[in-house]
Amino acid sequence: MKNIILFIHLISLTSLFSQNVEMVFSKDIFISEDLSGTIKLFDNGVPTFTPFDKEITDNHFNEIKSQFISDTMKIFSEYWSNSRIYPYKNIDLSVMKDTLTFHFNSDNFYCTPTSHLYSAFGPRRGRQHKGIDTDLNTGDTLRSVFDGKVRYAEYVSGFGNLVIVRHFNGLETYYAHQSKIIVKINEMVKAGDVLGLGGETGNALGPHLHFEIRYMDNAFNPEKVIDLKNRCLKINELILTKEDFAWKKQWRESKYHKVKSGDTLGHISTKYNTSIKKILKINKSLKSSSILQIGQKIRVR
């Protein structure tokens, strides 16, 4: 190592006096945080060494440290799957007894592309909308909201092109309907790093970003954390209780439709955002050819 350092110091002091020499070799080297830069060799046999700016060197070695940390942290190994969207095996936080606390750093945050809220978290067309939809144009750049590691990055029915990033505090963020995915699975990302491009793949009526925040596969309202209007974090500490996941209990409960004049299975399935096949499956005495009676109760969920 001492010989390498001496060699680099010697060539860094060497100047090129001829204006006609041409560079024949160039290589960036990262030896240590104090000794990294570009070595160049010219056709007159004279080498030079140009040290990197401190910012470049720090970024390189910090990335190595982050990758090492991510490879050894349980949060990036337990329940980690690149093929399953929901890897936590049906954990239900709507019945938890404890509270959950998460911390955020406002310096490591990037807001979604636009402040226009297209559709909020909550009930929508007879089912739970598990995230928020923000307006954008096809091709708009989508970036990671927080630092983390890409767990999932591929096309899936409904979500379209979907990227899921797990963060150091255990939360996961979902970025759906992308026209193109740019990142790869298991890639480390910083807040603001590009994940893909906006689009309308999957079940999307026009281009928009469907964005979710989940913990152990349980979605909660992203607007508890993000102030879309002012494009900033609302809080530095998030506390979640079972009430933040109470929507799961609501939608677990059975729901029935009382048949009215003119109702058909097609009309009913559309109203409750389900399918005729699902309705027939949970109503054993009902067939596709059945004649519906006014006042008849049909289970739709």
N, C-alpha and C positions, 0 to 999 in steps of 0.2 A: 504494500500500500504506500509506503514512504517513497519508493521509486516512482510509482505512478504520479504521486503528488508533485515530486520534484520535476518530473518530465512535463507535467501540465503547466507548472509555474514557469518553466523555461520557455515553452512555446508560446505562452501568453505574453511574454515580454518581447517576442520576436516581431518585427515589422516588415512589411513588404515594400521594397523600394522601387521595384519595377512596375510599370503600368501595363505591361504586356502579359503578365503571368495569368494563367487560368486555373480555376479550382478544379481538381480532379476527384476529390473525395470530401464528403461531409457527413458527420454523424453526431447526433445528440447523445450525451452520456449523463447518467444520473448515478454518481458514486455515493454521495452523501448530501445532507442538507446544506453543507458548507462548500461542497465541491461538485458542481454540476454545470454543464454548459455544452457548447458546440465545438467539436474539433474539425478543422478544415485542413486539407492538404492540397498544395498547389503544384503545378507542373515543374516548378524550379526546385522542388524538394523541400520547400519551407512549410512547416505546419504552423497553425495558429490555434489558440483556444480562447473562446469568448464565453465568459460566465453568464448564466441565465440571471434574469431579474429574480429577486427574492420571492416575488409573488408566484412565478412559474414553478420554482423549486418547491415552495411550500405546498402548492396545489398538488403537485405530483406525489409527494410523500404523505400528504394528508389523505389522498385517495387510497394509497396503499394501506394506510392505517385503518381507514374506514372499511375497506374490503376485509381486512384481517378481523376487525371487530365483528362485522356482519357474519363472517364464517364461524365465529365462536359463540355468538349470542344465541340463547335458546329461542328468542323471539323469531329468529330467521331459520330455525330448524324444526321446532315443534309445530305440528299441524301445517307444515309447509308443503304445498302441492302446486306444481306447474300445470296440472291437467284438470283439477277439480276447482270449480269456482268457489264452492263452499266446503272447506276442509274440516270444519270444527265439529262435525257429527251431531248436529241438531242441539247444540247448547242453547237454552232458552233463558235470556236475561230478564224476561218479564216476571220471573218468579224468584229472582235473586234476593237475598236478604241484606247484602252488603252494598256499599256505595263504591263507585269506581272513580278514580282521580287521574287525570292526564294533564301534563304540562306542555306548554308550547313556547317557542322562542319566536318573537315577531321578526327577528332578523332572518329566520329560516322559514319564510312563508311566501307563497306566490298565489295571487287570487286567480279565479277562473277568468277566461278571456273577456267576458262582458258582465256588466252590472245588471243587465235586463233579465229579470226572473220570468221565465216563460210558464213554469208550472212548479208549484210548491210541494213540499213534503206533506203527505197526508192522504186522506181518502180521495179517490179519483175514479170515476166511472165504475163504481161498484167494487173497487179493490184498493189496496194500499199502494200508494206511490212512494217507493222507498228511498227516493232521493229528490234532488231538485233539477229542473231543466233550465239551462240558460241559453239564450239565443246566440247564434253565431253563423258565420258563412262557411260553406264547404271549403276546406283548405286552410282555415284559420289554425294557427299553431296552438296545440294543447300542451301544457306544462305541468309538472308535478307540483302539487300544493305544498308538500313538505319533503324533507330528506327521507330517503328510504331505499327499498330494494324491490325490483319488479318481480312479482310472484306469478302473474298470469298475463299473457299477451297473445291473444288469438281471437278468431271469429267464433261467436256463439249465438245461437238463435235467440232472438229478443234483443239482447244487448248489441248485436252486430259486432264490429271490431271493438274489443274490450281490453283495457289495460287495468290491472289491479296492482297497486303499490302498497306494500306493508311498510309501516314506519317504525321508528325506534321505540315508540311508546306502545306499540302493539295495535294501533288503529290501522285500518286499511281504507284507501280511497279508490273509488271506481270511476273510470272515464270511458263512457260508452258511445256507440254510434259513430266511431271514427271512420274517416274515409281511408286512412292509411296509418298503420302502426309502425313506429320508427324504432322503439326500444326493443330489447330482447330480454327474455326471462333471465332472472338472477343477476340482472345488471343493477349496479348501484346508481342512484340518481340523487341530485341535489334539488332543493326547492327552486323551481324555475327552469329545470332541465326539460328539454323537449321529449314528449312521450309519443306524439302522433299528430295527425291533422284532423280537424273537425269534419263531420259529415252527417249522413243520414242512413247508415247501414242498420240492419236489423229492423225492429218494429219502431220506426221513426216517421212521424208525419212532418217532413221538412227537416232541414239541417238544424241540429242543436246538440248541446252537450248534456247528457244525463250523468249527473255527478252524485255519488253516494259516499258517506262515511260510515264504516261499520267497525264493530268490535266483536270478535269471535263470531262473525257472520251475522250479527244482529245490527240492523240499520237503525240510525237515529237521525234526527233533523240536523243537516249540515249548518243550518242558520243559527244553531246554538253556538257555533264556533266562528263562522265567517260572516262578516258584514259586507254583503254584496254591494250595497249602495255606495259605501265609502271605500270598498275594495281593501279591507284590512281585517285583522283578527279582532273579534269582539272581546276575547278573554285570553289570558295567559294560563289560566287553570280551569279545566273543565271537570265538573262533578256530575256523574250520571247515576241515576237511581232506577229502580224497576219501572217507575212512571214514564221514563223516556222510551221504554219498550212496551208500554201498555197496549199499543196498537196491535201487537201480536195476539194478545188475549181476545181483543175485540173481533179480529178476523178469524180466530179459531172457532168461535161460536157458530153453531148451525144457523143458516138463514133460509127462510121460506118465502115463496111468492104465492100470493092468492090470485088465482086465475080470474081475469076479467073478460068481458065480451071482446072477441077479436084476437085474443092472445093465441100465439102459436109457440111451439118450442123454439123456433128460430128467433122470434121476437124476445122471448124470455132470456135466451142465452146471450143475445146482444145487450140487453138491458143490464145484465149482471156481469158482463165481460167474461163470459165462460163459453162453453161449447155444448152442443146438444149431446155429444158423446159423454161428457162429464155428468150432465144432468141425468142421463139414462143410467149411468153407473151407480149413482147414489140414490136413485129411485127404482128399486128392483121391480116394482109392479108396473112400471111405465115402459112403453115401447114407442119406437119412432112413429108407429101407425096409430097410436092411441088417440082417441078423441078427447080433448080437454073439456072439463065441465066447469061452468062458472061457479066460483067459490072453492074450487079444488085447490088444495095446498101442495105445492111442489117444492121440494128442497133444492136450493140452488147453490148451497155451500155447506 
